[in-house]
């Protein structure tokens, strides 16, 4: 089976809008934090400035008080109040001085200056409550007391009060200026951050789109599919609605891609996506999972009958021919449907079941849509068991065997060879049909080892068919075998090791195998023919081979498919086809073998039409090698 989507969390992933909201919040938080930090710095600088200014003012006031006290000492000594008042009035030039007072040595008011009317100024030294302190600094004012001395004797005290308003005004101006600068810086930084964030968000959106969009079709990719399906299933669990998953795989896309090139294949995939978008609803999700696989996620608001019609509409959109690289090409699809919660209870099971249903559609003939059924899982389990058992058989088992169906000359019913047919009986699986075994081998990559086992066994058995006319053994090979670079060498080794002459081996290839390996296959077939190996076209008429191409291949035999033989001689349509095939083959110089001959009437009609070799139950059924050896001995006796 093809690879399945990687596992995804069942919880709905955060949406791009949620990521954007979270990112925006982080940006706002960062800006606010930076602003708060800047404001803290401004406040800290203002505090430092305040204490520095206050200390400087205190120092200047001490010097000022000392000068005034020294100058006014003579007036105090001589009790010249007028001169003292005049000298104190000189302090009006200092805008910070509220008042200045001189007390005599007894602490009684001697002289006074006040900038404004100040009825609350202390009239005595005791009323200042300095209590022996030289100064007192408060939040509103600064108070300084300075003794007035002359000739070593204290004659009084100078008391000055200064207002802190001017300091606060200067601090306010500085703080406002710093704050304004900080706000401007923050505004510029915010603008730069927001601009940068917008660019980052745009880049994130582009990256998100690239990470979730298929580059070829423009639809969602596998990553987007996993996210959307997980989200839909979570919503379905919460709201109680149903979800359908449609798995789509294009039929025979590889052949077209190899024939016309990958550019044409990509163009076809784009057309497929456009057609799907034209038929699905706007609420449905289209994703390309890779290669030629698409998936649709549907939120169900319809019953099963409507879902079936919807699925058939999806399949029918592929019916019309596509135009690519100037040619009309036809591509159909196989689709499988599984629903939640009817068919699966989680994402992995839903994907697996839809995939299983899609492969059942392919097994049923392609170009259809199949709804998942629980019985399909039993087939999957059996398929896996067959794969494991087949691997073991090819390594060391004894359950594989070959039966041989005799080939008879149409003219005299002489035995001319046999076709090797695979048989497999397993201890636990029972009898496994060749069709089932080959199908599993094709899917799991064991078809080449199985094919070489069949060829070696057939050559070993045929080497023992002695004692009579030489008999050819016919072996079918697959497309993968023919494409093996070592195929020619392996065939030569088998013939040499088993001792079978090359002209006694006939290799049968279906039309499909031939058309899938045109160029490389033609070279290999010519080399096989040069070795003497016979080549035959098996099941002729059921494929889409080009007669012009087949004419250039070194084929020696053409086998009419049993589907055309079974209705002979009664059905006119079958008679016309068989007659045409025989005439065509003989015209190309090919012998004709008719397989599936089950009645004498069929045999007689085929002889009359000119068939060269007959094969079917009317002559002999497939038989084990010892029984065929006995048949050969009896025919030659």
C-alpha positions in Angstrom: 0.0 0.0 0.0 1.0 3.6 -0.4 2.4 5.6 2.5 -0.2 7.2 4.8 -0.2 10.7 6.3 2.1 11.2 9.3 0.4 11.0 12.6 -1.0 14.2 14.0 -2.1 15.3 17.4 -5.7 14.7 18.1 -6.0 18.1 19.8 -6.8 21.0 17.5 -3.6 23.0 16.7 -3.5 26.7 17.4 -4.8 28.7 14.5 -2.8 31.5 12.8 -5.1 34.0 14.4 -4.4 32.6 17.8 -0.6 32.8 17.1 -1.0 36.4 15.9 -3.0 37.4 19.0 -0.5 35.8 21.3 2.4 37.5 19.4 0.6 40.9 19.6 0.2 40.5 23.3 3.8 39.7 23.8 4.8 42.8 21.8 2.5 45.0 23.8 3.8 43.5 27.0 7.4 44.1 25.9 6.6 47.7 25.0 4.9 48.3 28.3 7.8 46.8 30.2 10.3 48.9 28.4 8.2 52.0 29.1 7.9 51.1 32.8 11.7 50.6 32.9 12.3 54.0 31.2 9.9 55.7 33.6 11.7 54.1 36.6 14.9 55.5 35.3 13.4 59.0 34.9 12.1 58.8 38.4 15.4 57.6 39.8 17.3 60.4 38.1 14.8 62.9 39.4 15.2 61.6 42.9 19.0 61.8 42.6 18.6 65.3 41.2 16.4 66.3 44.1 18.8 65.2 46.8 21.7 66.7 44.9 19.9 70.1 44.6 18.8 70.0 48.2 22.4 69.3 49.4 23.8 72.1 47.2 21.1 74.5 48.4 21.9 73.7 52.0 25.6 74.3 51.5 24.9 77.6 49.7 22.5 78.7 52.5 25.2 78.0 55.2 27.7 80.2 53.3 25.0 82.9 52.8 24.0 82.8 56.5 27.7 83.1 57.6 28.2 86.1 55.4 25.0 87.9 56.6 25.8 87.1 60.3 29.3 88.5 59.9 28.1 91.7 58.2 25.3 92.4 60.6 27.3 91.8 63.8 28.3 95.5 64.2 24.7 96.6 64.0 23.7 94.1 66.7 26.6 95.1 68.9 25.7 98.7 68.8 21.9 98.0 68.9 21.4 99.7 65.5 18.0 98.2 64.6 17.6 100.3 61.5 20.9 99.2 60.0 20.1 95.6 60.9 16.7 95.8 59.1 18.3 97.4 56.1 21.0 94.8 55.9 18.3 92.0 56.2 16.3 93.7 53.4 19.2 93.0 51.1 18.1 89.4 51.1 15.1 90.2 48.9 17.4 89.6 45.9 17.3 85.9 46.8 13.9 84.6 45.7 14.1 81.6 47.9 14.4 83.6 51.2 11.0 83.8 52.9 12.1 85.7 55.9 15.2 86.6 57.9 15.2 87.5 61.6 17.9 88.6 64.1 17.5 87.8 67.8 19.6 89.4 70.5 21.6 87.4 72.9 18.5 87.0 75.1 16.6 85.5 72.2 14.4 88.6 71.7 13.5 89.9 68.3 15.9 92.5 67.2 15.4 92.9 63.5 13.2 91.2 60.9 12.7 90.9 57.1 9.9 89.1 55.4 9.3 88.9 51.6 5.5 88.7 52.2 3.4 89.3 55.2 4.2 86.5 57.6 2.2 86.7 60.8 3.4 83.2 61.8 7.1 84.0 62.0 8.7 83.2 65.4 9.1 86.3 67.5 11.6 84.7 69.8 14.5 82.4 69.3 12.8 79.8 71.4 9.8 79.8 69.1 11.9 78.6 66.2 12.2 75.2 68.1 15.6 74.6 66.6 16.7 73.3 70.1 20.3 74.0 69.5 20.4 72.7 65.9 22.1 74.9 63.4 19.7 74.0 60.6 16.5 72.1 59.7 15.5 70.9 56.3 11.9 70.1 55.6 9.8 69.3 52.5 8.4 72.9 52.4 11.2 75.1 53.7 14.8 75.2 54.9 15.6 76.8 58.2 19.1 77.9 59.3 20.2 79.5 62.6 23.7 81.2 62.7 25.2 82.8 65.8 26.3 86.5 65.5 29.7 86.9 67.1 32.1 89.8 67.6 35.4 89.8 69.5 34.7 86.2 70.6 31.4 87.1 72.2 28.0 85.9 70.9 25.7 88.9 70.6 22.7 87.3 68.9 21.4 84.8 66.4 20.5 85.0 62.7 17.5 82.9 61.7 16.7 82.5 57.9 13.8 80.6 56.3 14.0 79.6 52.7 11.2 78.1 50.5 11.7 74.8 48.6 9.2 75.8 45.9 11.9 76.9 43.5 13.7 73.6 43.9 10.5 71.7 43.2 9.8 73.9 40.1 13.2 73.2 38.7 12.8 69.5 39.4 9.4 69.5 37.8 10.8 71.2 34.7 13.6 68.6 34.5 11.2 65.7 35.2 8.8 66.9 32.6 11.5 67.4 30.1 13.0 64.0 30.8 9.5 62.4 30.7 8.7 64.1 27.4 12.0 62.8 25.9 11.3 59.4 27.3 7.8 59.5 25.8 9.2 60.5 22.4 11.8 57.8 22.5 9.1 55.2 23.5 6.9 56.5 20.6 9.8 56.1 18.2 10.7 52.7 19.6 7.1 51.6 19.5 6.7 52.7 15.9 9.8 50.8 14.9 8.7 47.7 16.8 5.2 47.8 15.3 6.6 48.3 11.9 9.1 45.5 12.4 6.4 43.3 13.8 4.2 44.0 10.8 7.0 42.9 8.5 7.6 39.8 10.7 3.9 39.0 10.7 3.7 39.3 7.0 6.7 37.0 6.6 5.2 34.6 9.1 2.0 34.6 7.1 3.9 33.9 3.9 5.9 31.0 5.6 2.6 29.6 7.0 1.1 29.7 3.6 4.1 28.0 2.0 4.2 25.4 4.8 0.5 24.6 4.3 0.1 24.9 0.5 1.0 22.4 -2.1 3.4 24.1 -4.6 1.9 22.4 -7.7 -1.8 22.6 -7.2 -2.2 25.5 -4.7 -4.4 23.3 -2.5 -3.5 22.3 1.0 -0.6 19.9 1.5 -0.2 17.0 3.9 0.6 19.2 6.8 -2.5 21.4 6.3 -4.5 18.2 5.8 -3.4 16.8 9.2 -4.1 20.1 11.0 -7.6 20.5 9.4 -8.6 16.9 10.0 -7.5 17.0 13.6 -9.5 20.3 14.1 -12.6 18.9 12.4 -12.5 15.8 14.5 -12.2 17.8 17.7 -15.1 20.0 16.7 -17.1 16.9 15.8 -16.6 15.4 19.2 -17.6 18.7 20.9 -20.6 19.5 18.7 -21.7 16.0 17.8 -21.6 16.2 14.0 -20.1 13.8 11.5 -17.0 14.1 9.3 -16.3 12.3 6.1 -12.9 11.7 4.6 -12.6 10.9 0.9 -9.3 9.5 -0.3 -8.7 9.9 -4.1 -5.9 8.3 -6.2 -5.6 8.9 -9.9 -5.6 5.7 -12.0 -2.6 5.0 -14.2 -1.1 8.4 -13.5 2.4 7.0 -13.4 2.2 5.8 -17.0 1.1 9.2 -18.2 3.8 11.0 -16.1 6.5 8.7 -17.5 5.1 9.1 -21.1 4.7 12.9 -21.3 7.1 14.0 -18.6 6.8 15.5 -15.1 5.9 19.0 -16.3 2.8 17.5 -18.1 2.1 15.5 -15.0 2.1 18.7 -12.8 -0.2 20.4 -15.3 -2.6 17.5 -15.1 -2.5 17.6 -11.3 -3.4 21.3 -11.5 -6.4 20.6 -13.7 -7.5 17.8 -11.3 -7.4 20.3 -8.4 -9.4 22.8 -10.4 -12.1 20.2 -11.3 -12.3 19.1 -7.7 -12.8 22.7 -6.6 -15.6 23.1 -9.1 -17.7 20.3 -7.6 -17.0 20.5 -3.8 -18.7 22.9 -1.4 -17.0 25.9 -0.1 -16.9 24.3 3.4 -15.1 21.3 2.2 -11.3 21.0 2.2 -9.1 19.8 -0.7 -5.6 18.6 0.0 -2.9 17.0 -2.1 -1.1 14.4 0.0 1.7 13.8 -2.5 2.1 12.1 -5.8 -1.3 11.6 -7.4 -3.2 11.3 -4.1 -5.8 13.9 -3.0 -8.1 14.0 0.1 -11.4 15.7 0.8 -12.6 16.6 4.3 -16.3 17.0 4.5 -18.4 18.2 7.4 -21.4 16.0 6.9 -24.8 17.6 6.8 -26.3 14.9 4.6 -27.5 11.3 4.9 -25.6 8.3 3.5 -27.6 8.3 0.2 -26.7 12.0 -0.4 -23.1 11.2 0.5 -23.0 8.4 -2.1 -24.3 10.8 -4.7 -21.8 13.4 -3.7 -19.0 10.9 -4.1 -20.2 9.8 -7.5 -20.3 13.4 -8.6 -16.6 13.7 -7.5 -15.7 10.6 -9.5 -17.6 11.7 -12.6 -15.8 15.0 -12.8 -12.8 13.0 -14.0 -14.6 11.5 -17.0 -14.0 14.3 -19.4 -10.6 14.2 -21.3 -7.8 16.5 -20.1 -5.8 18.6 -22.5 -2.1 18.7 -21.7 1.0 19.3 -23.8 -1.3 19.5 -26.8 -2.8 16.1 -26.4 -6.0 14.7 -25.1 -5.5 12.3 -22.1 -8.0 10.4 -20.0 -7.4 9.9 -16.3 -9.9 8.4 -14.0 -9.8 8.1 -10.2 -10.4 5.6 -7.5 -11.8 6.9 -4.3 -12.6 5.6 -0.8 -14.8 7.1 1.9 -14.7 6.7 5.7 -16.8 8.6 8.2 -16.3 9.7 11.8 -17.6 8.4 14.1 -19.4 5.7 12.2 -16.3 4.0 10.7 -13.5 5.3 13.0 -13.2 6.9 16.4 -9.9 8.7 15.8 -7.8 10.3 13.1 -5.4 7.4 12.4 -8.2 4.9 12.0 -10.2 7.3 9.8 -7.3 7.8 7.5 -6.5 4.1 7.4 -10.1 3.1 6.7 -10.4 5.7 3.9 -7.1 4.4 2.4 -8.4 0.8 2.6 -11.6 1.7 0.9 -9.7 3.5 -1.9 -7.6 0.4 -2.5 -10.7 -1.7 -2.6 -12.0 0.6 -5.4 -8.8 -0.1 -7.3 -9.2 -3.8 -6.8 -12.8 -3.6 -8.1 -11.6 -2.2 -11.4 -10.9 1.5 -10.6 -12.9 4.5 -11.8 -15.3 4.3 -8.8 -15.8 5.3 -5.2 -16.2 2.8 -2.5 -17.6 3.3 1.1 -15.6 1.7 3.8 -17.0 -1.5 5.4 -15.7 -3.3 8.4 -15.1 -6.4 6.4 -12.4 -4.6 4.5 -10.2 -4.6 7.5 -10.3 -8.4 7.5 -9.0 -8.3 4.0 -6.2 -5.9 5.1 -5.3 -8.3 8.0 -5.3 -11.2 5.6 -3.2 -9.3 3.1 -0.6 -8.5 5.8 -0.6 -12.1 6.9 -0.1 -13.2 3.3 2.8 -10.8 2.9 4.6 -12.1 6.0 4.0 -15.7 5.0 5.2 -15.1 1.5 8.4 -13.5 2.8 9.0 -16.6 4.9 8.2 -18.9 2.0 10.7 -17.2 -0.3 13.4 -17.5 2.3 13.0 -21.1 3.6 9.4 -22.3 3.1 8.2 -25.4 1.2 4.6 -24.3 0.6 5.2 -22.8 -2.8 4.8 -25.1 -5.8 4.3 -25.1 -9.6 1.6 -26.9 -11.5 1.9 -27.3 -15.2 -1.0 -27.0 -17.7 -0.1 -28.9 -20.9 -0.1 -27.2 -24.3 -1.2 -29.2 -27.3 -0.7 -28.7 -31.0 -4.0 -27.9 -32.6 -3.4 -30.1 -35.7 -2.7 -33.4 -34.1 -3.1 -32.8 -30.3 0.6 -33.6 -29.7 2.0 -32.4 -26.4 4.3 -29.4 -27.2 4.9 -27.8 -23.8 3.4 -26.6 -20.6 2.6 -23.3 -18.8 4.0 -23.0 -15.3 1.3 -21.9 -12.8 1.9 -20.9 -9.2 0.3 -22.8 -6.4 0.6 -22.1 -2.7 -0.7 -24.0 0.3 0.0 -22.5 3.7 -0.3 -24.2 7.1 -2.4 -21.4 8.6 -3.8 -19.5 5.6 -4.8 -22.6 3.7 -4.8 -22.5 -0.1 -3.9 -19.0 -1.4 -5.0 -18.2 -4.9 -2.3 -17.2 -7.4 -4.1 -14.0 -8.1 -4.1 -13.0 -4.4 -0.5 -14.0 -3.9 0.7 -12.1 -7.0 -1.3 -9.0 -6.0 0.3 -9.0 -2.5 3.7 -9.5 -4.0 3.2 -6.6 -6.4 2.2 -4.3 -3.5 5.0 -5.2 -1.1 7.9 -5.5 -3.6 8.2 -9.3 -3.6 7.1 -9.8 -7.2 10.6 -9.9 -8.5 11.9 -12.5 -6.0 8.8 -14.6 -6.5 9.1 -14.3 -10.3 12.7 -15.6 -10.2 11.7 -18.4 -7.9 9.0 -19.5 -10.4 11.5 -19.2 -13.3 14.2 -21.2 -11.6 11.7 -23.9 -10.4 10.1 -24.2 -13.9 13.5 -24.5 -15.6 14.7 -27.1 -13.1 11.5 -29.2 -13.7 11.6 -28.7 -17.5 15.2 -29.9 -17.6 13.9 -33.3 -16.6 11.3 -33.6 -19.4 13.4 -36.0 -21.5 12.8 -39.1 -23.4 10.5 -37.6 -26.1 10.1 -34.5 -28.3 11.5 -31.4 -26.6 8.9 -29.5 -24.6 8.9 -25.8 -23.9 8.0 -24.4 -20.5 6.2 -21.0 -20.5 6.7 -18.6 -17.6 5.0 -15.3 -16.9 7.0 -12.3 -15.8 5.9 -9.0 -14.3 6.7 -5.5 -15.3 8.9 -5.0 -12.3 11.0 -8.1 -13.3 11.4 -6.9 -16.8 12.5 -3.5 -15.5 15.2 -5.1 -13.2 18.6 -4.1 -14.5 19.9 -7.6 -13.6 17.0 -9.4 -15.4 18.9 -10.6 -18.4 21.9 -11.8 -16.4 19.6 -13.6 -13.9 17.8 -15.4 -16.7 21.1 -16.6 -18.2 22.3 -17.7 -14.8 19.2 -19.7 -14.2 19.3 -21.5 -17.6 23.0 -22.3 -17.1 22.6 -23.5 -13.5 19.5 -25.6 -14.1 20.8 -27.0 -17.4 17.8 -26.0 -19.6 18.5 -25.0 -23.3 17.4 -21.4 -24.0 15.0 -22.4 -26.8 13.0 -24.5 -24.4 12.1 -21.5 -22.3 9.1 -19.3 -23.3 8.6 -16.0 -21.5 5.1 -14.6 -21.5 4.4 -10.9 -21.1 1.0 -9.2 -21.0 0.3 -6.1 -23.1 0.4 -4.0 -20.0 3.9 -5.1 -19.1 5.1 -4.4 -22.6 3.6 -0.9 -22.7 4.9 0.0 -19.3 8.5 -0.8 -20.2 8.7 0.4 -23.8 12.3 1.5 -24.3 14.2 -0.5 -21.7 11.9 -3.5 -22.3 12.5 -3.5 -26.1 16.3 -3.8 -25.6 15.9 -6.6 -23.1 13.5 -8.5 -25.2 15.8 -8.4 -28.3 18.7 -9.7 -26.2 16.5 -12.6 -24.9 15.4 -13.4 -28.4 19.1 -13.5 -29.6 19.8 -16.0 -26.8 17.1 -18.3 -28.4 14.4 -17.7 -25.7 10.8 -17.6 -27.1 8.7 -14.6 -26.3 4.9 -14.5 -26.2 2.2 -11.9 -25.7 -0.2 -13.2 -23.0 -3.9 -12.2 -22.6 -3.9 -10.5 -26.0 -6.9 -8.2 -26.5 -7.3 -7.1 -22.9 -4.7 -4.3 -22.9 -4.0 -1.2 -24.9 -0.9 -2.1 -26.9 0.2 -0.3 -30.0 0.3 -2.7 -33.0 2.9 -0.6 -34.6 5.1 -0.9 -31.6 4.4 -4.7 -31.1 5.4 -5.3 -34.7 9.0 -4.2 -33.9 9.3 -6.6 -30.9 10.8 -10.1 -31.4 7.7 -11.9 -30.3 7.0 -15.5 -31.6 3.6 -16.2 -30.1 0.3 -14.5 -29.3 -2.1 -16.0 -26.7 -5.8 -15.2 -27.1 -7.3 -14.3 -23.8 -9.8 -16.8 -22.3 -12.5 -14.0 -22.2 -12.8 -14.2 -26.0 -12.8 -18.1 -26.0 -15.5 -18.8 -23.4 -18.4 -17.7 -25.7 -17.3 -19.6 -28.7 -18.6 -20.6 -31.0 -22.1 -19.3 -30.2 -21.5 -15.6 -29.8 -20.9 -13.7 -33.1 -18.9 -10.9 -31.4 -16.4 -13.4 -30.0 -16.1 -15.2 -33.3 -15.3 -11.9 -35.1 -12.7 -11.0 -32.5 -11.0 -14.4 -32.5 -10.9 -14.5 -36.3 -9.4 -11.0 -36.5 -6.7 -11.9 -33.8 -5.7 -15.0 -35.6 -5.4 -13.3 -39.0 -3.5 -10.4 -37.4 -1.0 -12.7 -35.6 -0.4 -14.8 -38.7 0.0 -11.7 -40.7 2.8 -10.6 -38.3 4.4 -14.0 -38.5 3.3 -15.1 -35.0 1.9 -18.4 -33.8 -1.4 -18.4 -32.0 -2.2 -20.1 -28.7 -5.8 -20.1 -27.4 -6.1 -20.5 -23.7 -9.2 -21.4 -21.6 -10.5 -24.0 -24.1 -13.1 -25.9 -22.1 -15.4 -27.6 -24.6 -14.8 -29.7 -27.8 -16.9 -27.2 -29.8 -14.5 -24.4 -28.8 -11.5 -26.5 -29.7 -13.0 -27.5 -33.1 -13.8 -23.9 -34.0 -10.3 -22.7 -33.0 -8.7 -25.4 -35.2 -10.9 -24.2 -38.1 -9.8 -20.6 -37.6 -6.1 -21.7 -37.7 -5.0 -21.6 -34.1 -1.6 -23.3 -33.6 -1.7 -24.4 -30.0 -4.6 -25.1 -27.6 -4.7 -25.0 -23.8 -7.6 -25.7 -21.5 -9.5 -28.0 -19.2 -11.0 -29.9 -22.2 -7.5 -31.4 -22.7 -5.9 -31.3 -19.3 -6.0 -29.4 -16.0 -2.9 -28.0 -14.4 -1.0 -30.8 -12.6 2.1 -31.2 -10.3 5.5 -31.8 -11.9 5.5 -35.6 -11.3 2.1 -36.0 -12.9 3.1 -33.9 -15.9 6.3 -36.1 -16.2 4.1 -39.1 -16.3 1.8 -37.5 -18.9 4.9 -36.8 -21.1 6.1 -40.3 -20.7 2.7 -41.6 -21.8 2.6 -39.2 -24.8 6.0 -40.3 -26.0 5.4 -44.1 -25.5 
